[in-house]
């Protein structure tokens, strides 16, 4: 089975981390997120993945230098211009020559979804397209999907007023499509599959949905990206579980680490305390620093104290600085 993975976005909400690295290439629990996603697709029966690319495609070549991930063949479809989700799916499908049932996955979602079960439901229902749904605590910030008992989608309710939601189920970003869906996506045209195509399929009574309560997280924001990394420390599945400190990290023996992920080639000086944080590969932290609930890709000076801070690869926190709830450098001061 083939799959298309949408990885062409700019990752704006994760800046400054994504100023230098595409969001799906960022590590989650020491492993690039895209590798975790392709592994999950493989377990669901996918043997060929086409990455719908736009932003910094060269980084994906470094992750898959032989265009393989396990037993999955990986190929690239680099858009000549941004085509939105629908246009990207059509472009990638044309590159891959898709002519049978296929999967589409958003590249910024991590889930334990049983993909085989979703495909099975799709085939039994006779749907043209099937969505995976997941429950959320606050559906008012998402597009809610209202379906009947058979799973047939009746309507979408975009960001409903709190208290008026028909349910708490939202689009979770994994789909199963029949090839005739591609006829609804004009070639080379910027199209949103969520806003334009799905409502048209609903009108034809051909869109279905299956809800599950599996682990699911959209890592598009710094708080969610941090949580996804820390979740891996206590993951029950050995396929998800992460090592807290990479063997290639260089930590002084007096460093204290609590519930944190420390990546390869990270350097941390004497007396530093790290808690609830992620230090990405190559980060440099001086002596006697305190890092709490933060994500660090760049440099932290001696004696600095950072809390709820995001430091990009080009960011540097001065010695003895005290920072809380900021991004370094500030996103508005960085290049796209």
C-alpha positions as CSV (number, residue, x, y, z in Angstrom):
1,X,0.0,0.0,0.0
2,X,1.2,3.5,-0.8
3,X,1.0,6.6,1.5
4,X,1.5,10.3,0.9
5,X,2.9,12.3,3.9
6,X,2.4,16.0,3.8
7,X,5.6,17.6,5.0
8,X,5.8,20.8,2.9
9,X,4.8,23.4,5.6
10,X,7.0,26.1,7.0
11,X,6.4,25.2,10.6
12,X,5.8,28.8,11.5
13,X,4.4,28.1,15.0
14,X,7.6,26.3,16.0
15,X,9.9,29.1,15.1
16,X,12.8,29.6,15.8
17,X,13.4,25.8,15.9
18,X,12.1,25.6,12.3
19,X,14.2,28.5,11.0
20,X,16.9,25.9,10.2
21,X,15.2,22.5,10.3
22,X,11.8,21.4,8.9
23,X,9.4,20.4,11.6
24,X,9.1,16.7,10.6
25,X,12.9,16.4,10.8
26,X,13.1,17.6,14.4
27,X,13.7,14.7,16.8
28,X,11.0,13.4,19.1
29,X,12.6,11.1,21.7
30,X,16.0,11.1,19.9
31,X,14.4,10.0,16.6
32,X,13.4,12.3,13.7
33,X,9.7,12.7,13.8
34,X,9.3,11.7,10.2
35,X,11.1,8.4,10.9
36,X,8.6,7.6,13.7
37,X,5.7,8.4,11.4
38,X,7.0,6.3,8.5
39,X,7.5,3.4,11.0
40,X,3.9,3.7,12.2
41,X,2.7,3.6,8.5
42,X,4.8,0.5,7.9
43,X,3.2,-1.3,10.8
44,X,-0.1,-0.5,9.2
45,X,0.8,-2.2,5.9
46,X,2.4,0.7,4.0
47,X,5.4,-0.3,1.9
48,X,5.9,2.9,-0.2
49,X,5.8,6.5,1.1
50,X,5.9,9.6,-1.0
51,X,6.9,12.8,0.9
52,X,5.1,15.9,-0.4
53,X,7.8,18.4,0.1
54,X,8.3,22.1,-0.3
55,X,10.3,23.7,2.5
56,X,14.0,22.7,2.8
57,X,13.7,19.3,1.0
58,X,17.5,18.7,1.4
59,X,17.0,17.9,5.1
60,X,14.9,14.8,4.2
61,X,17.7,13.5,2.0
62,X,19.9,13.4,5.0
63,X,17.4,11.5,7.0
64,X,16.8,8.9,4.2
65,X,20.1,8.9,2.2
66,X,19.2,5.6,0.5
67,X,15.5,6.5,0.2
68,X,14.6,3.7,2.6
69,X,13.1,3.6,6.1
70,X,13.0,0.0,7.4
71,X,11.3,-1.9,4.6
72,X,9.5,1.1,3.3
73,X,10.7,2.8,0.0
74,X,10.7,6.6,0.3
75,X,10.5,8.9,-2.6
76,X,10.1,12.7,-2.9
77,X,7.6,15.0,-4.6
78,X,9.0,18.5,-4.4
79,X,6.3,21.1,-5.2
80,X,7.4,23.9,-7.6
81,X,5.2,26.2,-5.6
82,X,3.0,25.9,-2.4
83,X,-0.1,24.0,-3.4
84,X,-1.9,23.6,0.0
85,X,-3.0,20.2,1.2
86,X,-5.2,19.2,-1.7
87,X,-2.8,20.4,-4.4
88,X,0.1,18.7,-2.6
89,X,-1.8,15.4,-2.4
90,X,-2.6,15.5,-6.2
91,X,1.0,16.4,-7.1
92,X,2.5,13.7,-5.0
93,X,0.0,11.1,-6.2
94,X,0.9,12.0,-9.8
95,X,4.6,11.5,-9.0
96,X,3.9,8.2,-7.3
97,X,1.6,6.9,-10.0
98,X,-1.1,6.0,-7.4
99,X,-4.0,4.0,-8.9
100,X,-5.4,2.1,-5.8
101,X,-6.5,2.7,-2.2
102,X,-3.9,4.9,-0.5
103,X,-3.2,6.6,2.8
104,X,-2.6,10.3,3.5
105,X,-0.9,11.5,6.7
106,X,-0.1,14.9,8.0
107,X,3.6,15.1,8.8
108,X,3.3,16.9,12.2
109,X,1.1,14.3,13.9
110,X,2.3,11.4,16.2
111,X,-0.3,8.7,17.0
112,X,-0.6,5.1,18.0
113,X,-3.5,4.6,15.6
114,X,-3.9,1.1,14.2
115,X,-3.7,2.0,10.6
116,X,-4.8,-1.4,9.5
117,X,-8.1,-1.0,11.4
118,X,-8.7,2.3,9.7
119,X,-8.1,0.8,6.3
120,X,-10.4,-2.1,7.1
121,X,-13.2,0.2,8.2
122,X,-12.8,2.3,5.1
123,X,-13.1,-0.8,2.8
124,X,-16.1,-2.1,4.7
125,X,-18.0,1.2,4.5
126,X,-17.5,1.6,0.8
127,X,-16.3,5.2,1.4
128,X,-14.6,7.4,-1.1
129,X,-12.5,8.8,1.7
130,X,-12.2,8.0,5.4
131,X,-10.9,10.3,8.2
132,X,-9.4,9.3,11.5
133,X,-11.0,11.2,14.4
134,X,-9.7,11.8,17.9
135,X,-11.3,13.3,21.0
136,X,-9.9,16.5,22.4
137,X,-10.5,18.5,25.6
138,X,-11.4,21.7,23.8
139,X,-13.0,21.0,20.4
140,X,-13.8,24.7,20.0
141,X,-10.3,25.4,18.7
142,X,-10.5,22.7,16.0
143,X,-12.8,21.7,13.2
144,X,-15.3,19.3,14.8
145,X,-16.5,16.3,12.6
146,X,-20.1,15.2,13.1
147,X,-20.8,11.7,11.9
148,X,-23.8,9.3,12.2
149,X,-23.7,5.8,13.9
150,X,-22.4,4.2,10.7
151,X,-19.5,6.6,10.5
152,X,-20.9,8.6,7.6
153,X,-19.9,12.3,8.0
154,X,-22.8,14.7,8.2
155,X,-21.0,18.0,8.6
156,X,-18.0,19.9,9.7
157,X,-18.3,22.5,12.4
158,X,-15.3,24.8,12.2
159,X,-14.2,26.2,15.7
160,X,-17.7,26.0,17.3
161,X,-18.6,28.3,20.1
162,X,-17.7,26.6,23.4
163,X,-20.7,24.6,24.6
164,X,-22.3,24.3,21.2
165,X,-20.1,21.5,19.8
166,X,-22.0,18.5,18.5
167,X,-19.2,16.2,19.8
168,X,-15.6,16.3,20.9
169,X,-14.2,14.5,17.9
170,X,-11.8,16.4,15.5
171,X,-9.9,15.6,12.3
172,X,-6.8,13.7,13.4
173,X,-4.8,14.1,10.2
174,X,-4.7,10.5,8.8
175,X,-6.9,9.6,5.9
176,X,-7.6,6.7,3.6
177,X,-8.5,7.6,0.0
178,X,-9.8,5.8,-3.1
179,X,-8.0,6.9,-6.2
180,X,-11.2,8.5,-7.5
181,X,-10.6,11.2,-4.9
182,X,-7.8,12.5,-7.1
183,X,-10.4,13.5,-9.7
184,X,-11.6,16.1,-7.1
185,X,-8.2,17.6,-6.8
186,X,-7.2,19.6,-9.9
187,X,-3.6,19.2,-11.0
188,X,-1.3,22.2,-10.3
189,X,-4.0,24.2,-8.5
190,X,-3.7,25.4,-4.9
191,X,-6.5,23.5,-3.1
192,X,-7.4,22.8,0.6
193,X,-8.6,19.2,1.0
194,X,-10.0,20.1,4.4
195,X,-11.9,23.3,3.5
196,X,-12.8,22.6,-0.1
197,X,-12.7,18.9,-1.0
198,X,-14.1,17.2,2.1
199,X,-17.3,19.2,2.2
200,X,-17.9,18.2,-1.4
201,X,-17.5,14.5,-0.6
202,X,-19.8,15.0,2.4
203,X,-22.4,16.4,0.0
204,X,-22.2,13.2,-2.0
205,X,-22.5,11.1,1.1
206,X,-19.2,9.4,0.5
207,X,-17.1,10.7,3.4
208,X,-16.8,8.4,6.5
209,X,-14.9,8.7,9.7
210,X,-13.6,6.3,12.4
211,X,-12.9,7.6,15.9
212,X,-10.3,6.1,18.3
213,X,-8.9,7.1,21.6
214,X,-5.2,6.3,20.8
215,X,-2.3,8.4,21.7
216,X,-2.4,11.5,19.5
217,X,-0.5,14.7,19.4
218,X,0.0,17.5,16.9
219,X,3.5,18.8,17.5
220,X,3.0,22.2,15.8
221,X,3.5,24.3,18.9
222,X,6.5,24.4,21.3
223,X,4.4,23.2,24.3
224,X,3.1,20.2,22.3
225,X,6.6,19.4,20.9
226,X,8.1,19.5,24.4
227,X,5.3,17.3,25.7
228,X,5.7,14.8,22.8
229,X,9.4,14.4,23.6
230,X,8.8,13.9,27.4
231,X,6.0,11.5,26.7
232,X,8.5,9.2,25.1
233,X,10.3,8.8,28.4
234,X,7.4,7.0,29.8
235,X,6.0,5.3,26.7
236,X,4.7,1.8,27.2
237,X,5.7,0.6,23.7
238,X,9.3,-0.2,23.1
239,X,8.8,1.2,19.6
240,X,8.1,4.6,21.1
241,X,10.2,4.7,24.2
242,X,13.2,7.0,24.2
243,X,16.5,7.1,26.0
244,X,16.7,10.2,28.2
245,X,20.4,11.0,27.5
246,X,22.0,10.2,24.2
247,X,25.3,8.3,24.6
248,X,27.0,11.0,22.4
249,X,26.0,13.8,24.8
250,X,28.9,15.3,26.9
251,X,27.6,16.2,30.4
252,X,29.8,17.1,33.3
253,X,29.5,14.6,36.1
254,X,27.9,17.2,38.3
255,X,25.0,18.0,36.0
256,X,21.5,17.2,37.3
257,X,18.9,15.9,34.8
258,X,15.3,15.4,35.7
259,X,12.6,14.2,33.3
260,X,14.4,15.6,30.2
261,X,15.7,14.5,26.8
262,X,19.3,15.3,26.0
263,X,20.3,14.8,22.4
264,X,23.5,13.7,20.6
265,X,26.5,16.1,20.7
266,X,25.0,18.2,23.4
267,X,27.6,19.8,25.8
268,X,26.6,20.8,29.4
269,X,28.9,22.4,31.9
270,X,29.5,21.7,35.6
271,X,26.7,22.3,38.1
272,X,23.9,22.9,35.6
273,X,20.4,21.7,36.4
274,X,18.0,20.6,33.7
275,X,14.3,19.7,34.3
276,X,11.3,19.1,32.1
277,X,13.3,20.1,29.0
278,X,14.6,19.0,25.7
279,X,18.2,19.8,24.6
280,X,18.4,19.2,20.9
281,X,21.5,17.8,19.1
282,X,24.4,20.3,19.1
283,X,23.1,22.5,22.0
284,X,25.7,24.0,24.2
285,X,25.0,24.9,27.9
286,X,27.5,26.6,30.2
287,X,28.2,26.0,33.8
288,X,25.8,26.6,36.8
289,X,22.9,27.2,34.5
290,X,19.2,26.3,35.2
291,X,17.0,25.1,32.4
292,X,13.3,24.4,33.2
293,X,10.5,23.4,30.8
294,X,12.4,24.7,27.8
295,X,13.6,23.6,24.4
296,X,17.2,24.4,23.5
297,X,18.9,24.1,20.1
298,X,21.4,26.9,20.5
299,X,23.6,28.2,23.4
300,X,23.0,29.0,27.0
301,X,25.6,31.0,28.9
302,X,27.1,30.3,32.3
303,X,24.8,31.0,35.2
304,X,21.7,31.7,33.0
305,X,18.3,30.7,34.2
306,X,15.7,29.9,31.6
307,X,12.1,28.8,32.1
308,X,9.6,28.0,29.3
309,X,12.1,29.3,26.8
310,X,12.7,28.2,23.2
311,X,16.2,28.7,21.9
312,X,16.7,28.2,18.1
313,X,20.0,27.0,16.5
314,X,21.0,30.6,16.0
315,X,19.9,31.7,19.4
316,X,22.2,32.5,22.4
317,X,21.2,33.3,25.9
318,X,23.8,35.5,27.6
319,X,25.6,34.5,30.8
320,X,23.6,35.2,34.0
321,X,20.5,36.1,32.0
322,X,17.0,35.4,33.4
323,X,14.4,34.6,30.8
324,X,10.9,33.3,31.1
325,X,8.4,32.4,28.4
326,X,10.3,33.9,25.4
327,X,11.8,32.7,22.1
328,X,15.4,33.3,21.2
329,X,15.8,34.8,18.7
330,X,12.3,36.2,18.6
331,X,10.4,34.8,15.5
332,X,9.7,38.2,14.0
333,X,13.5,38.9,13.9
334,X,14.3,35.7,12.0
335,X,14.3,34.8,8.3
336,X,11.8,32.4,6.9
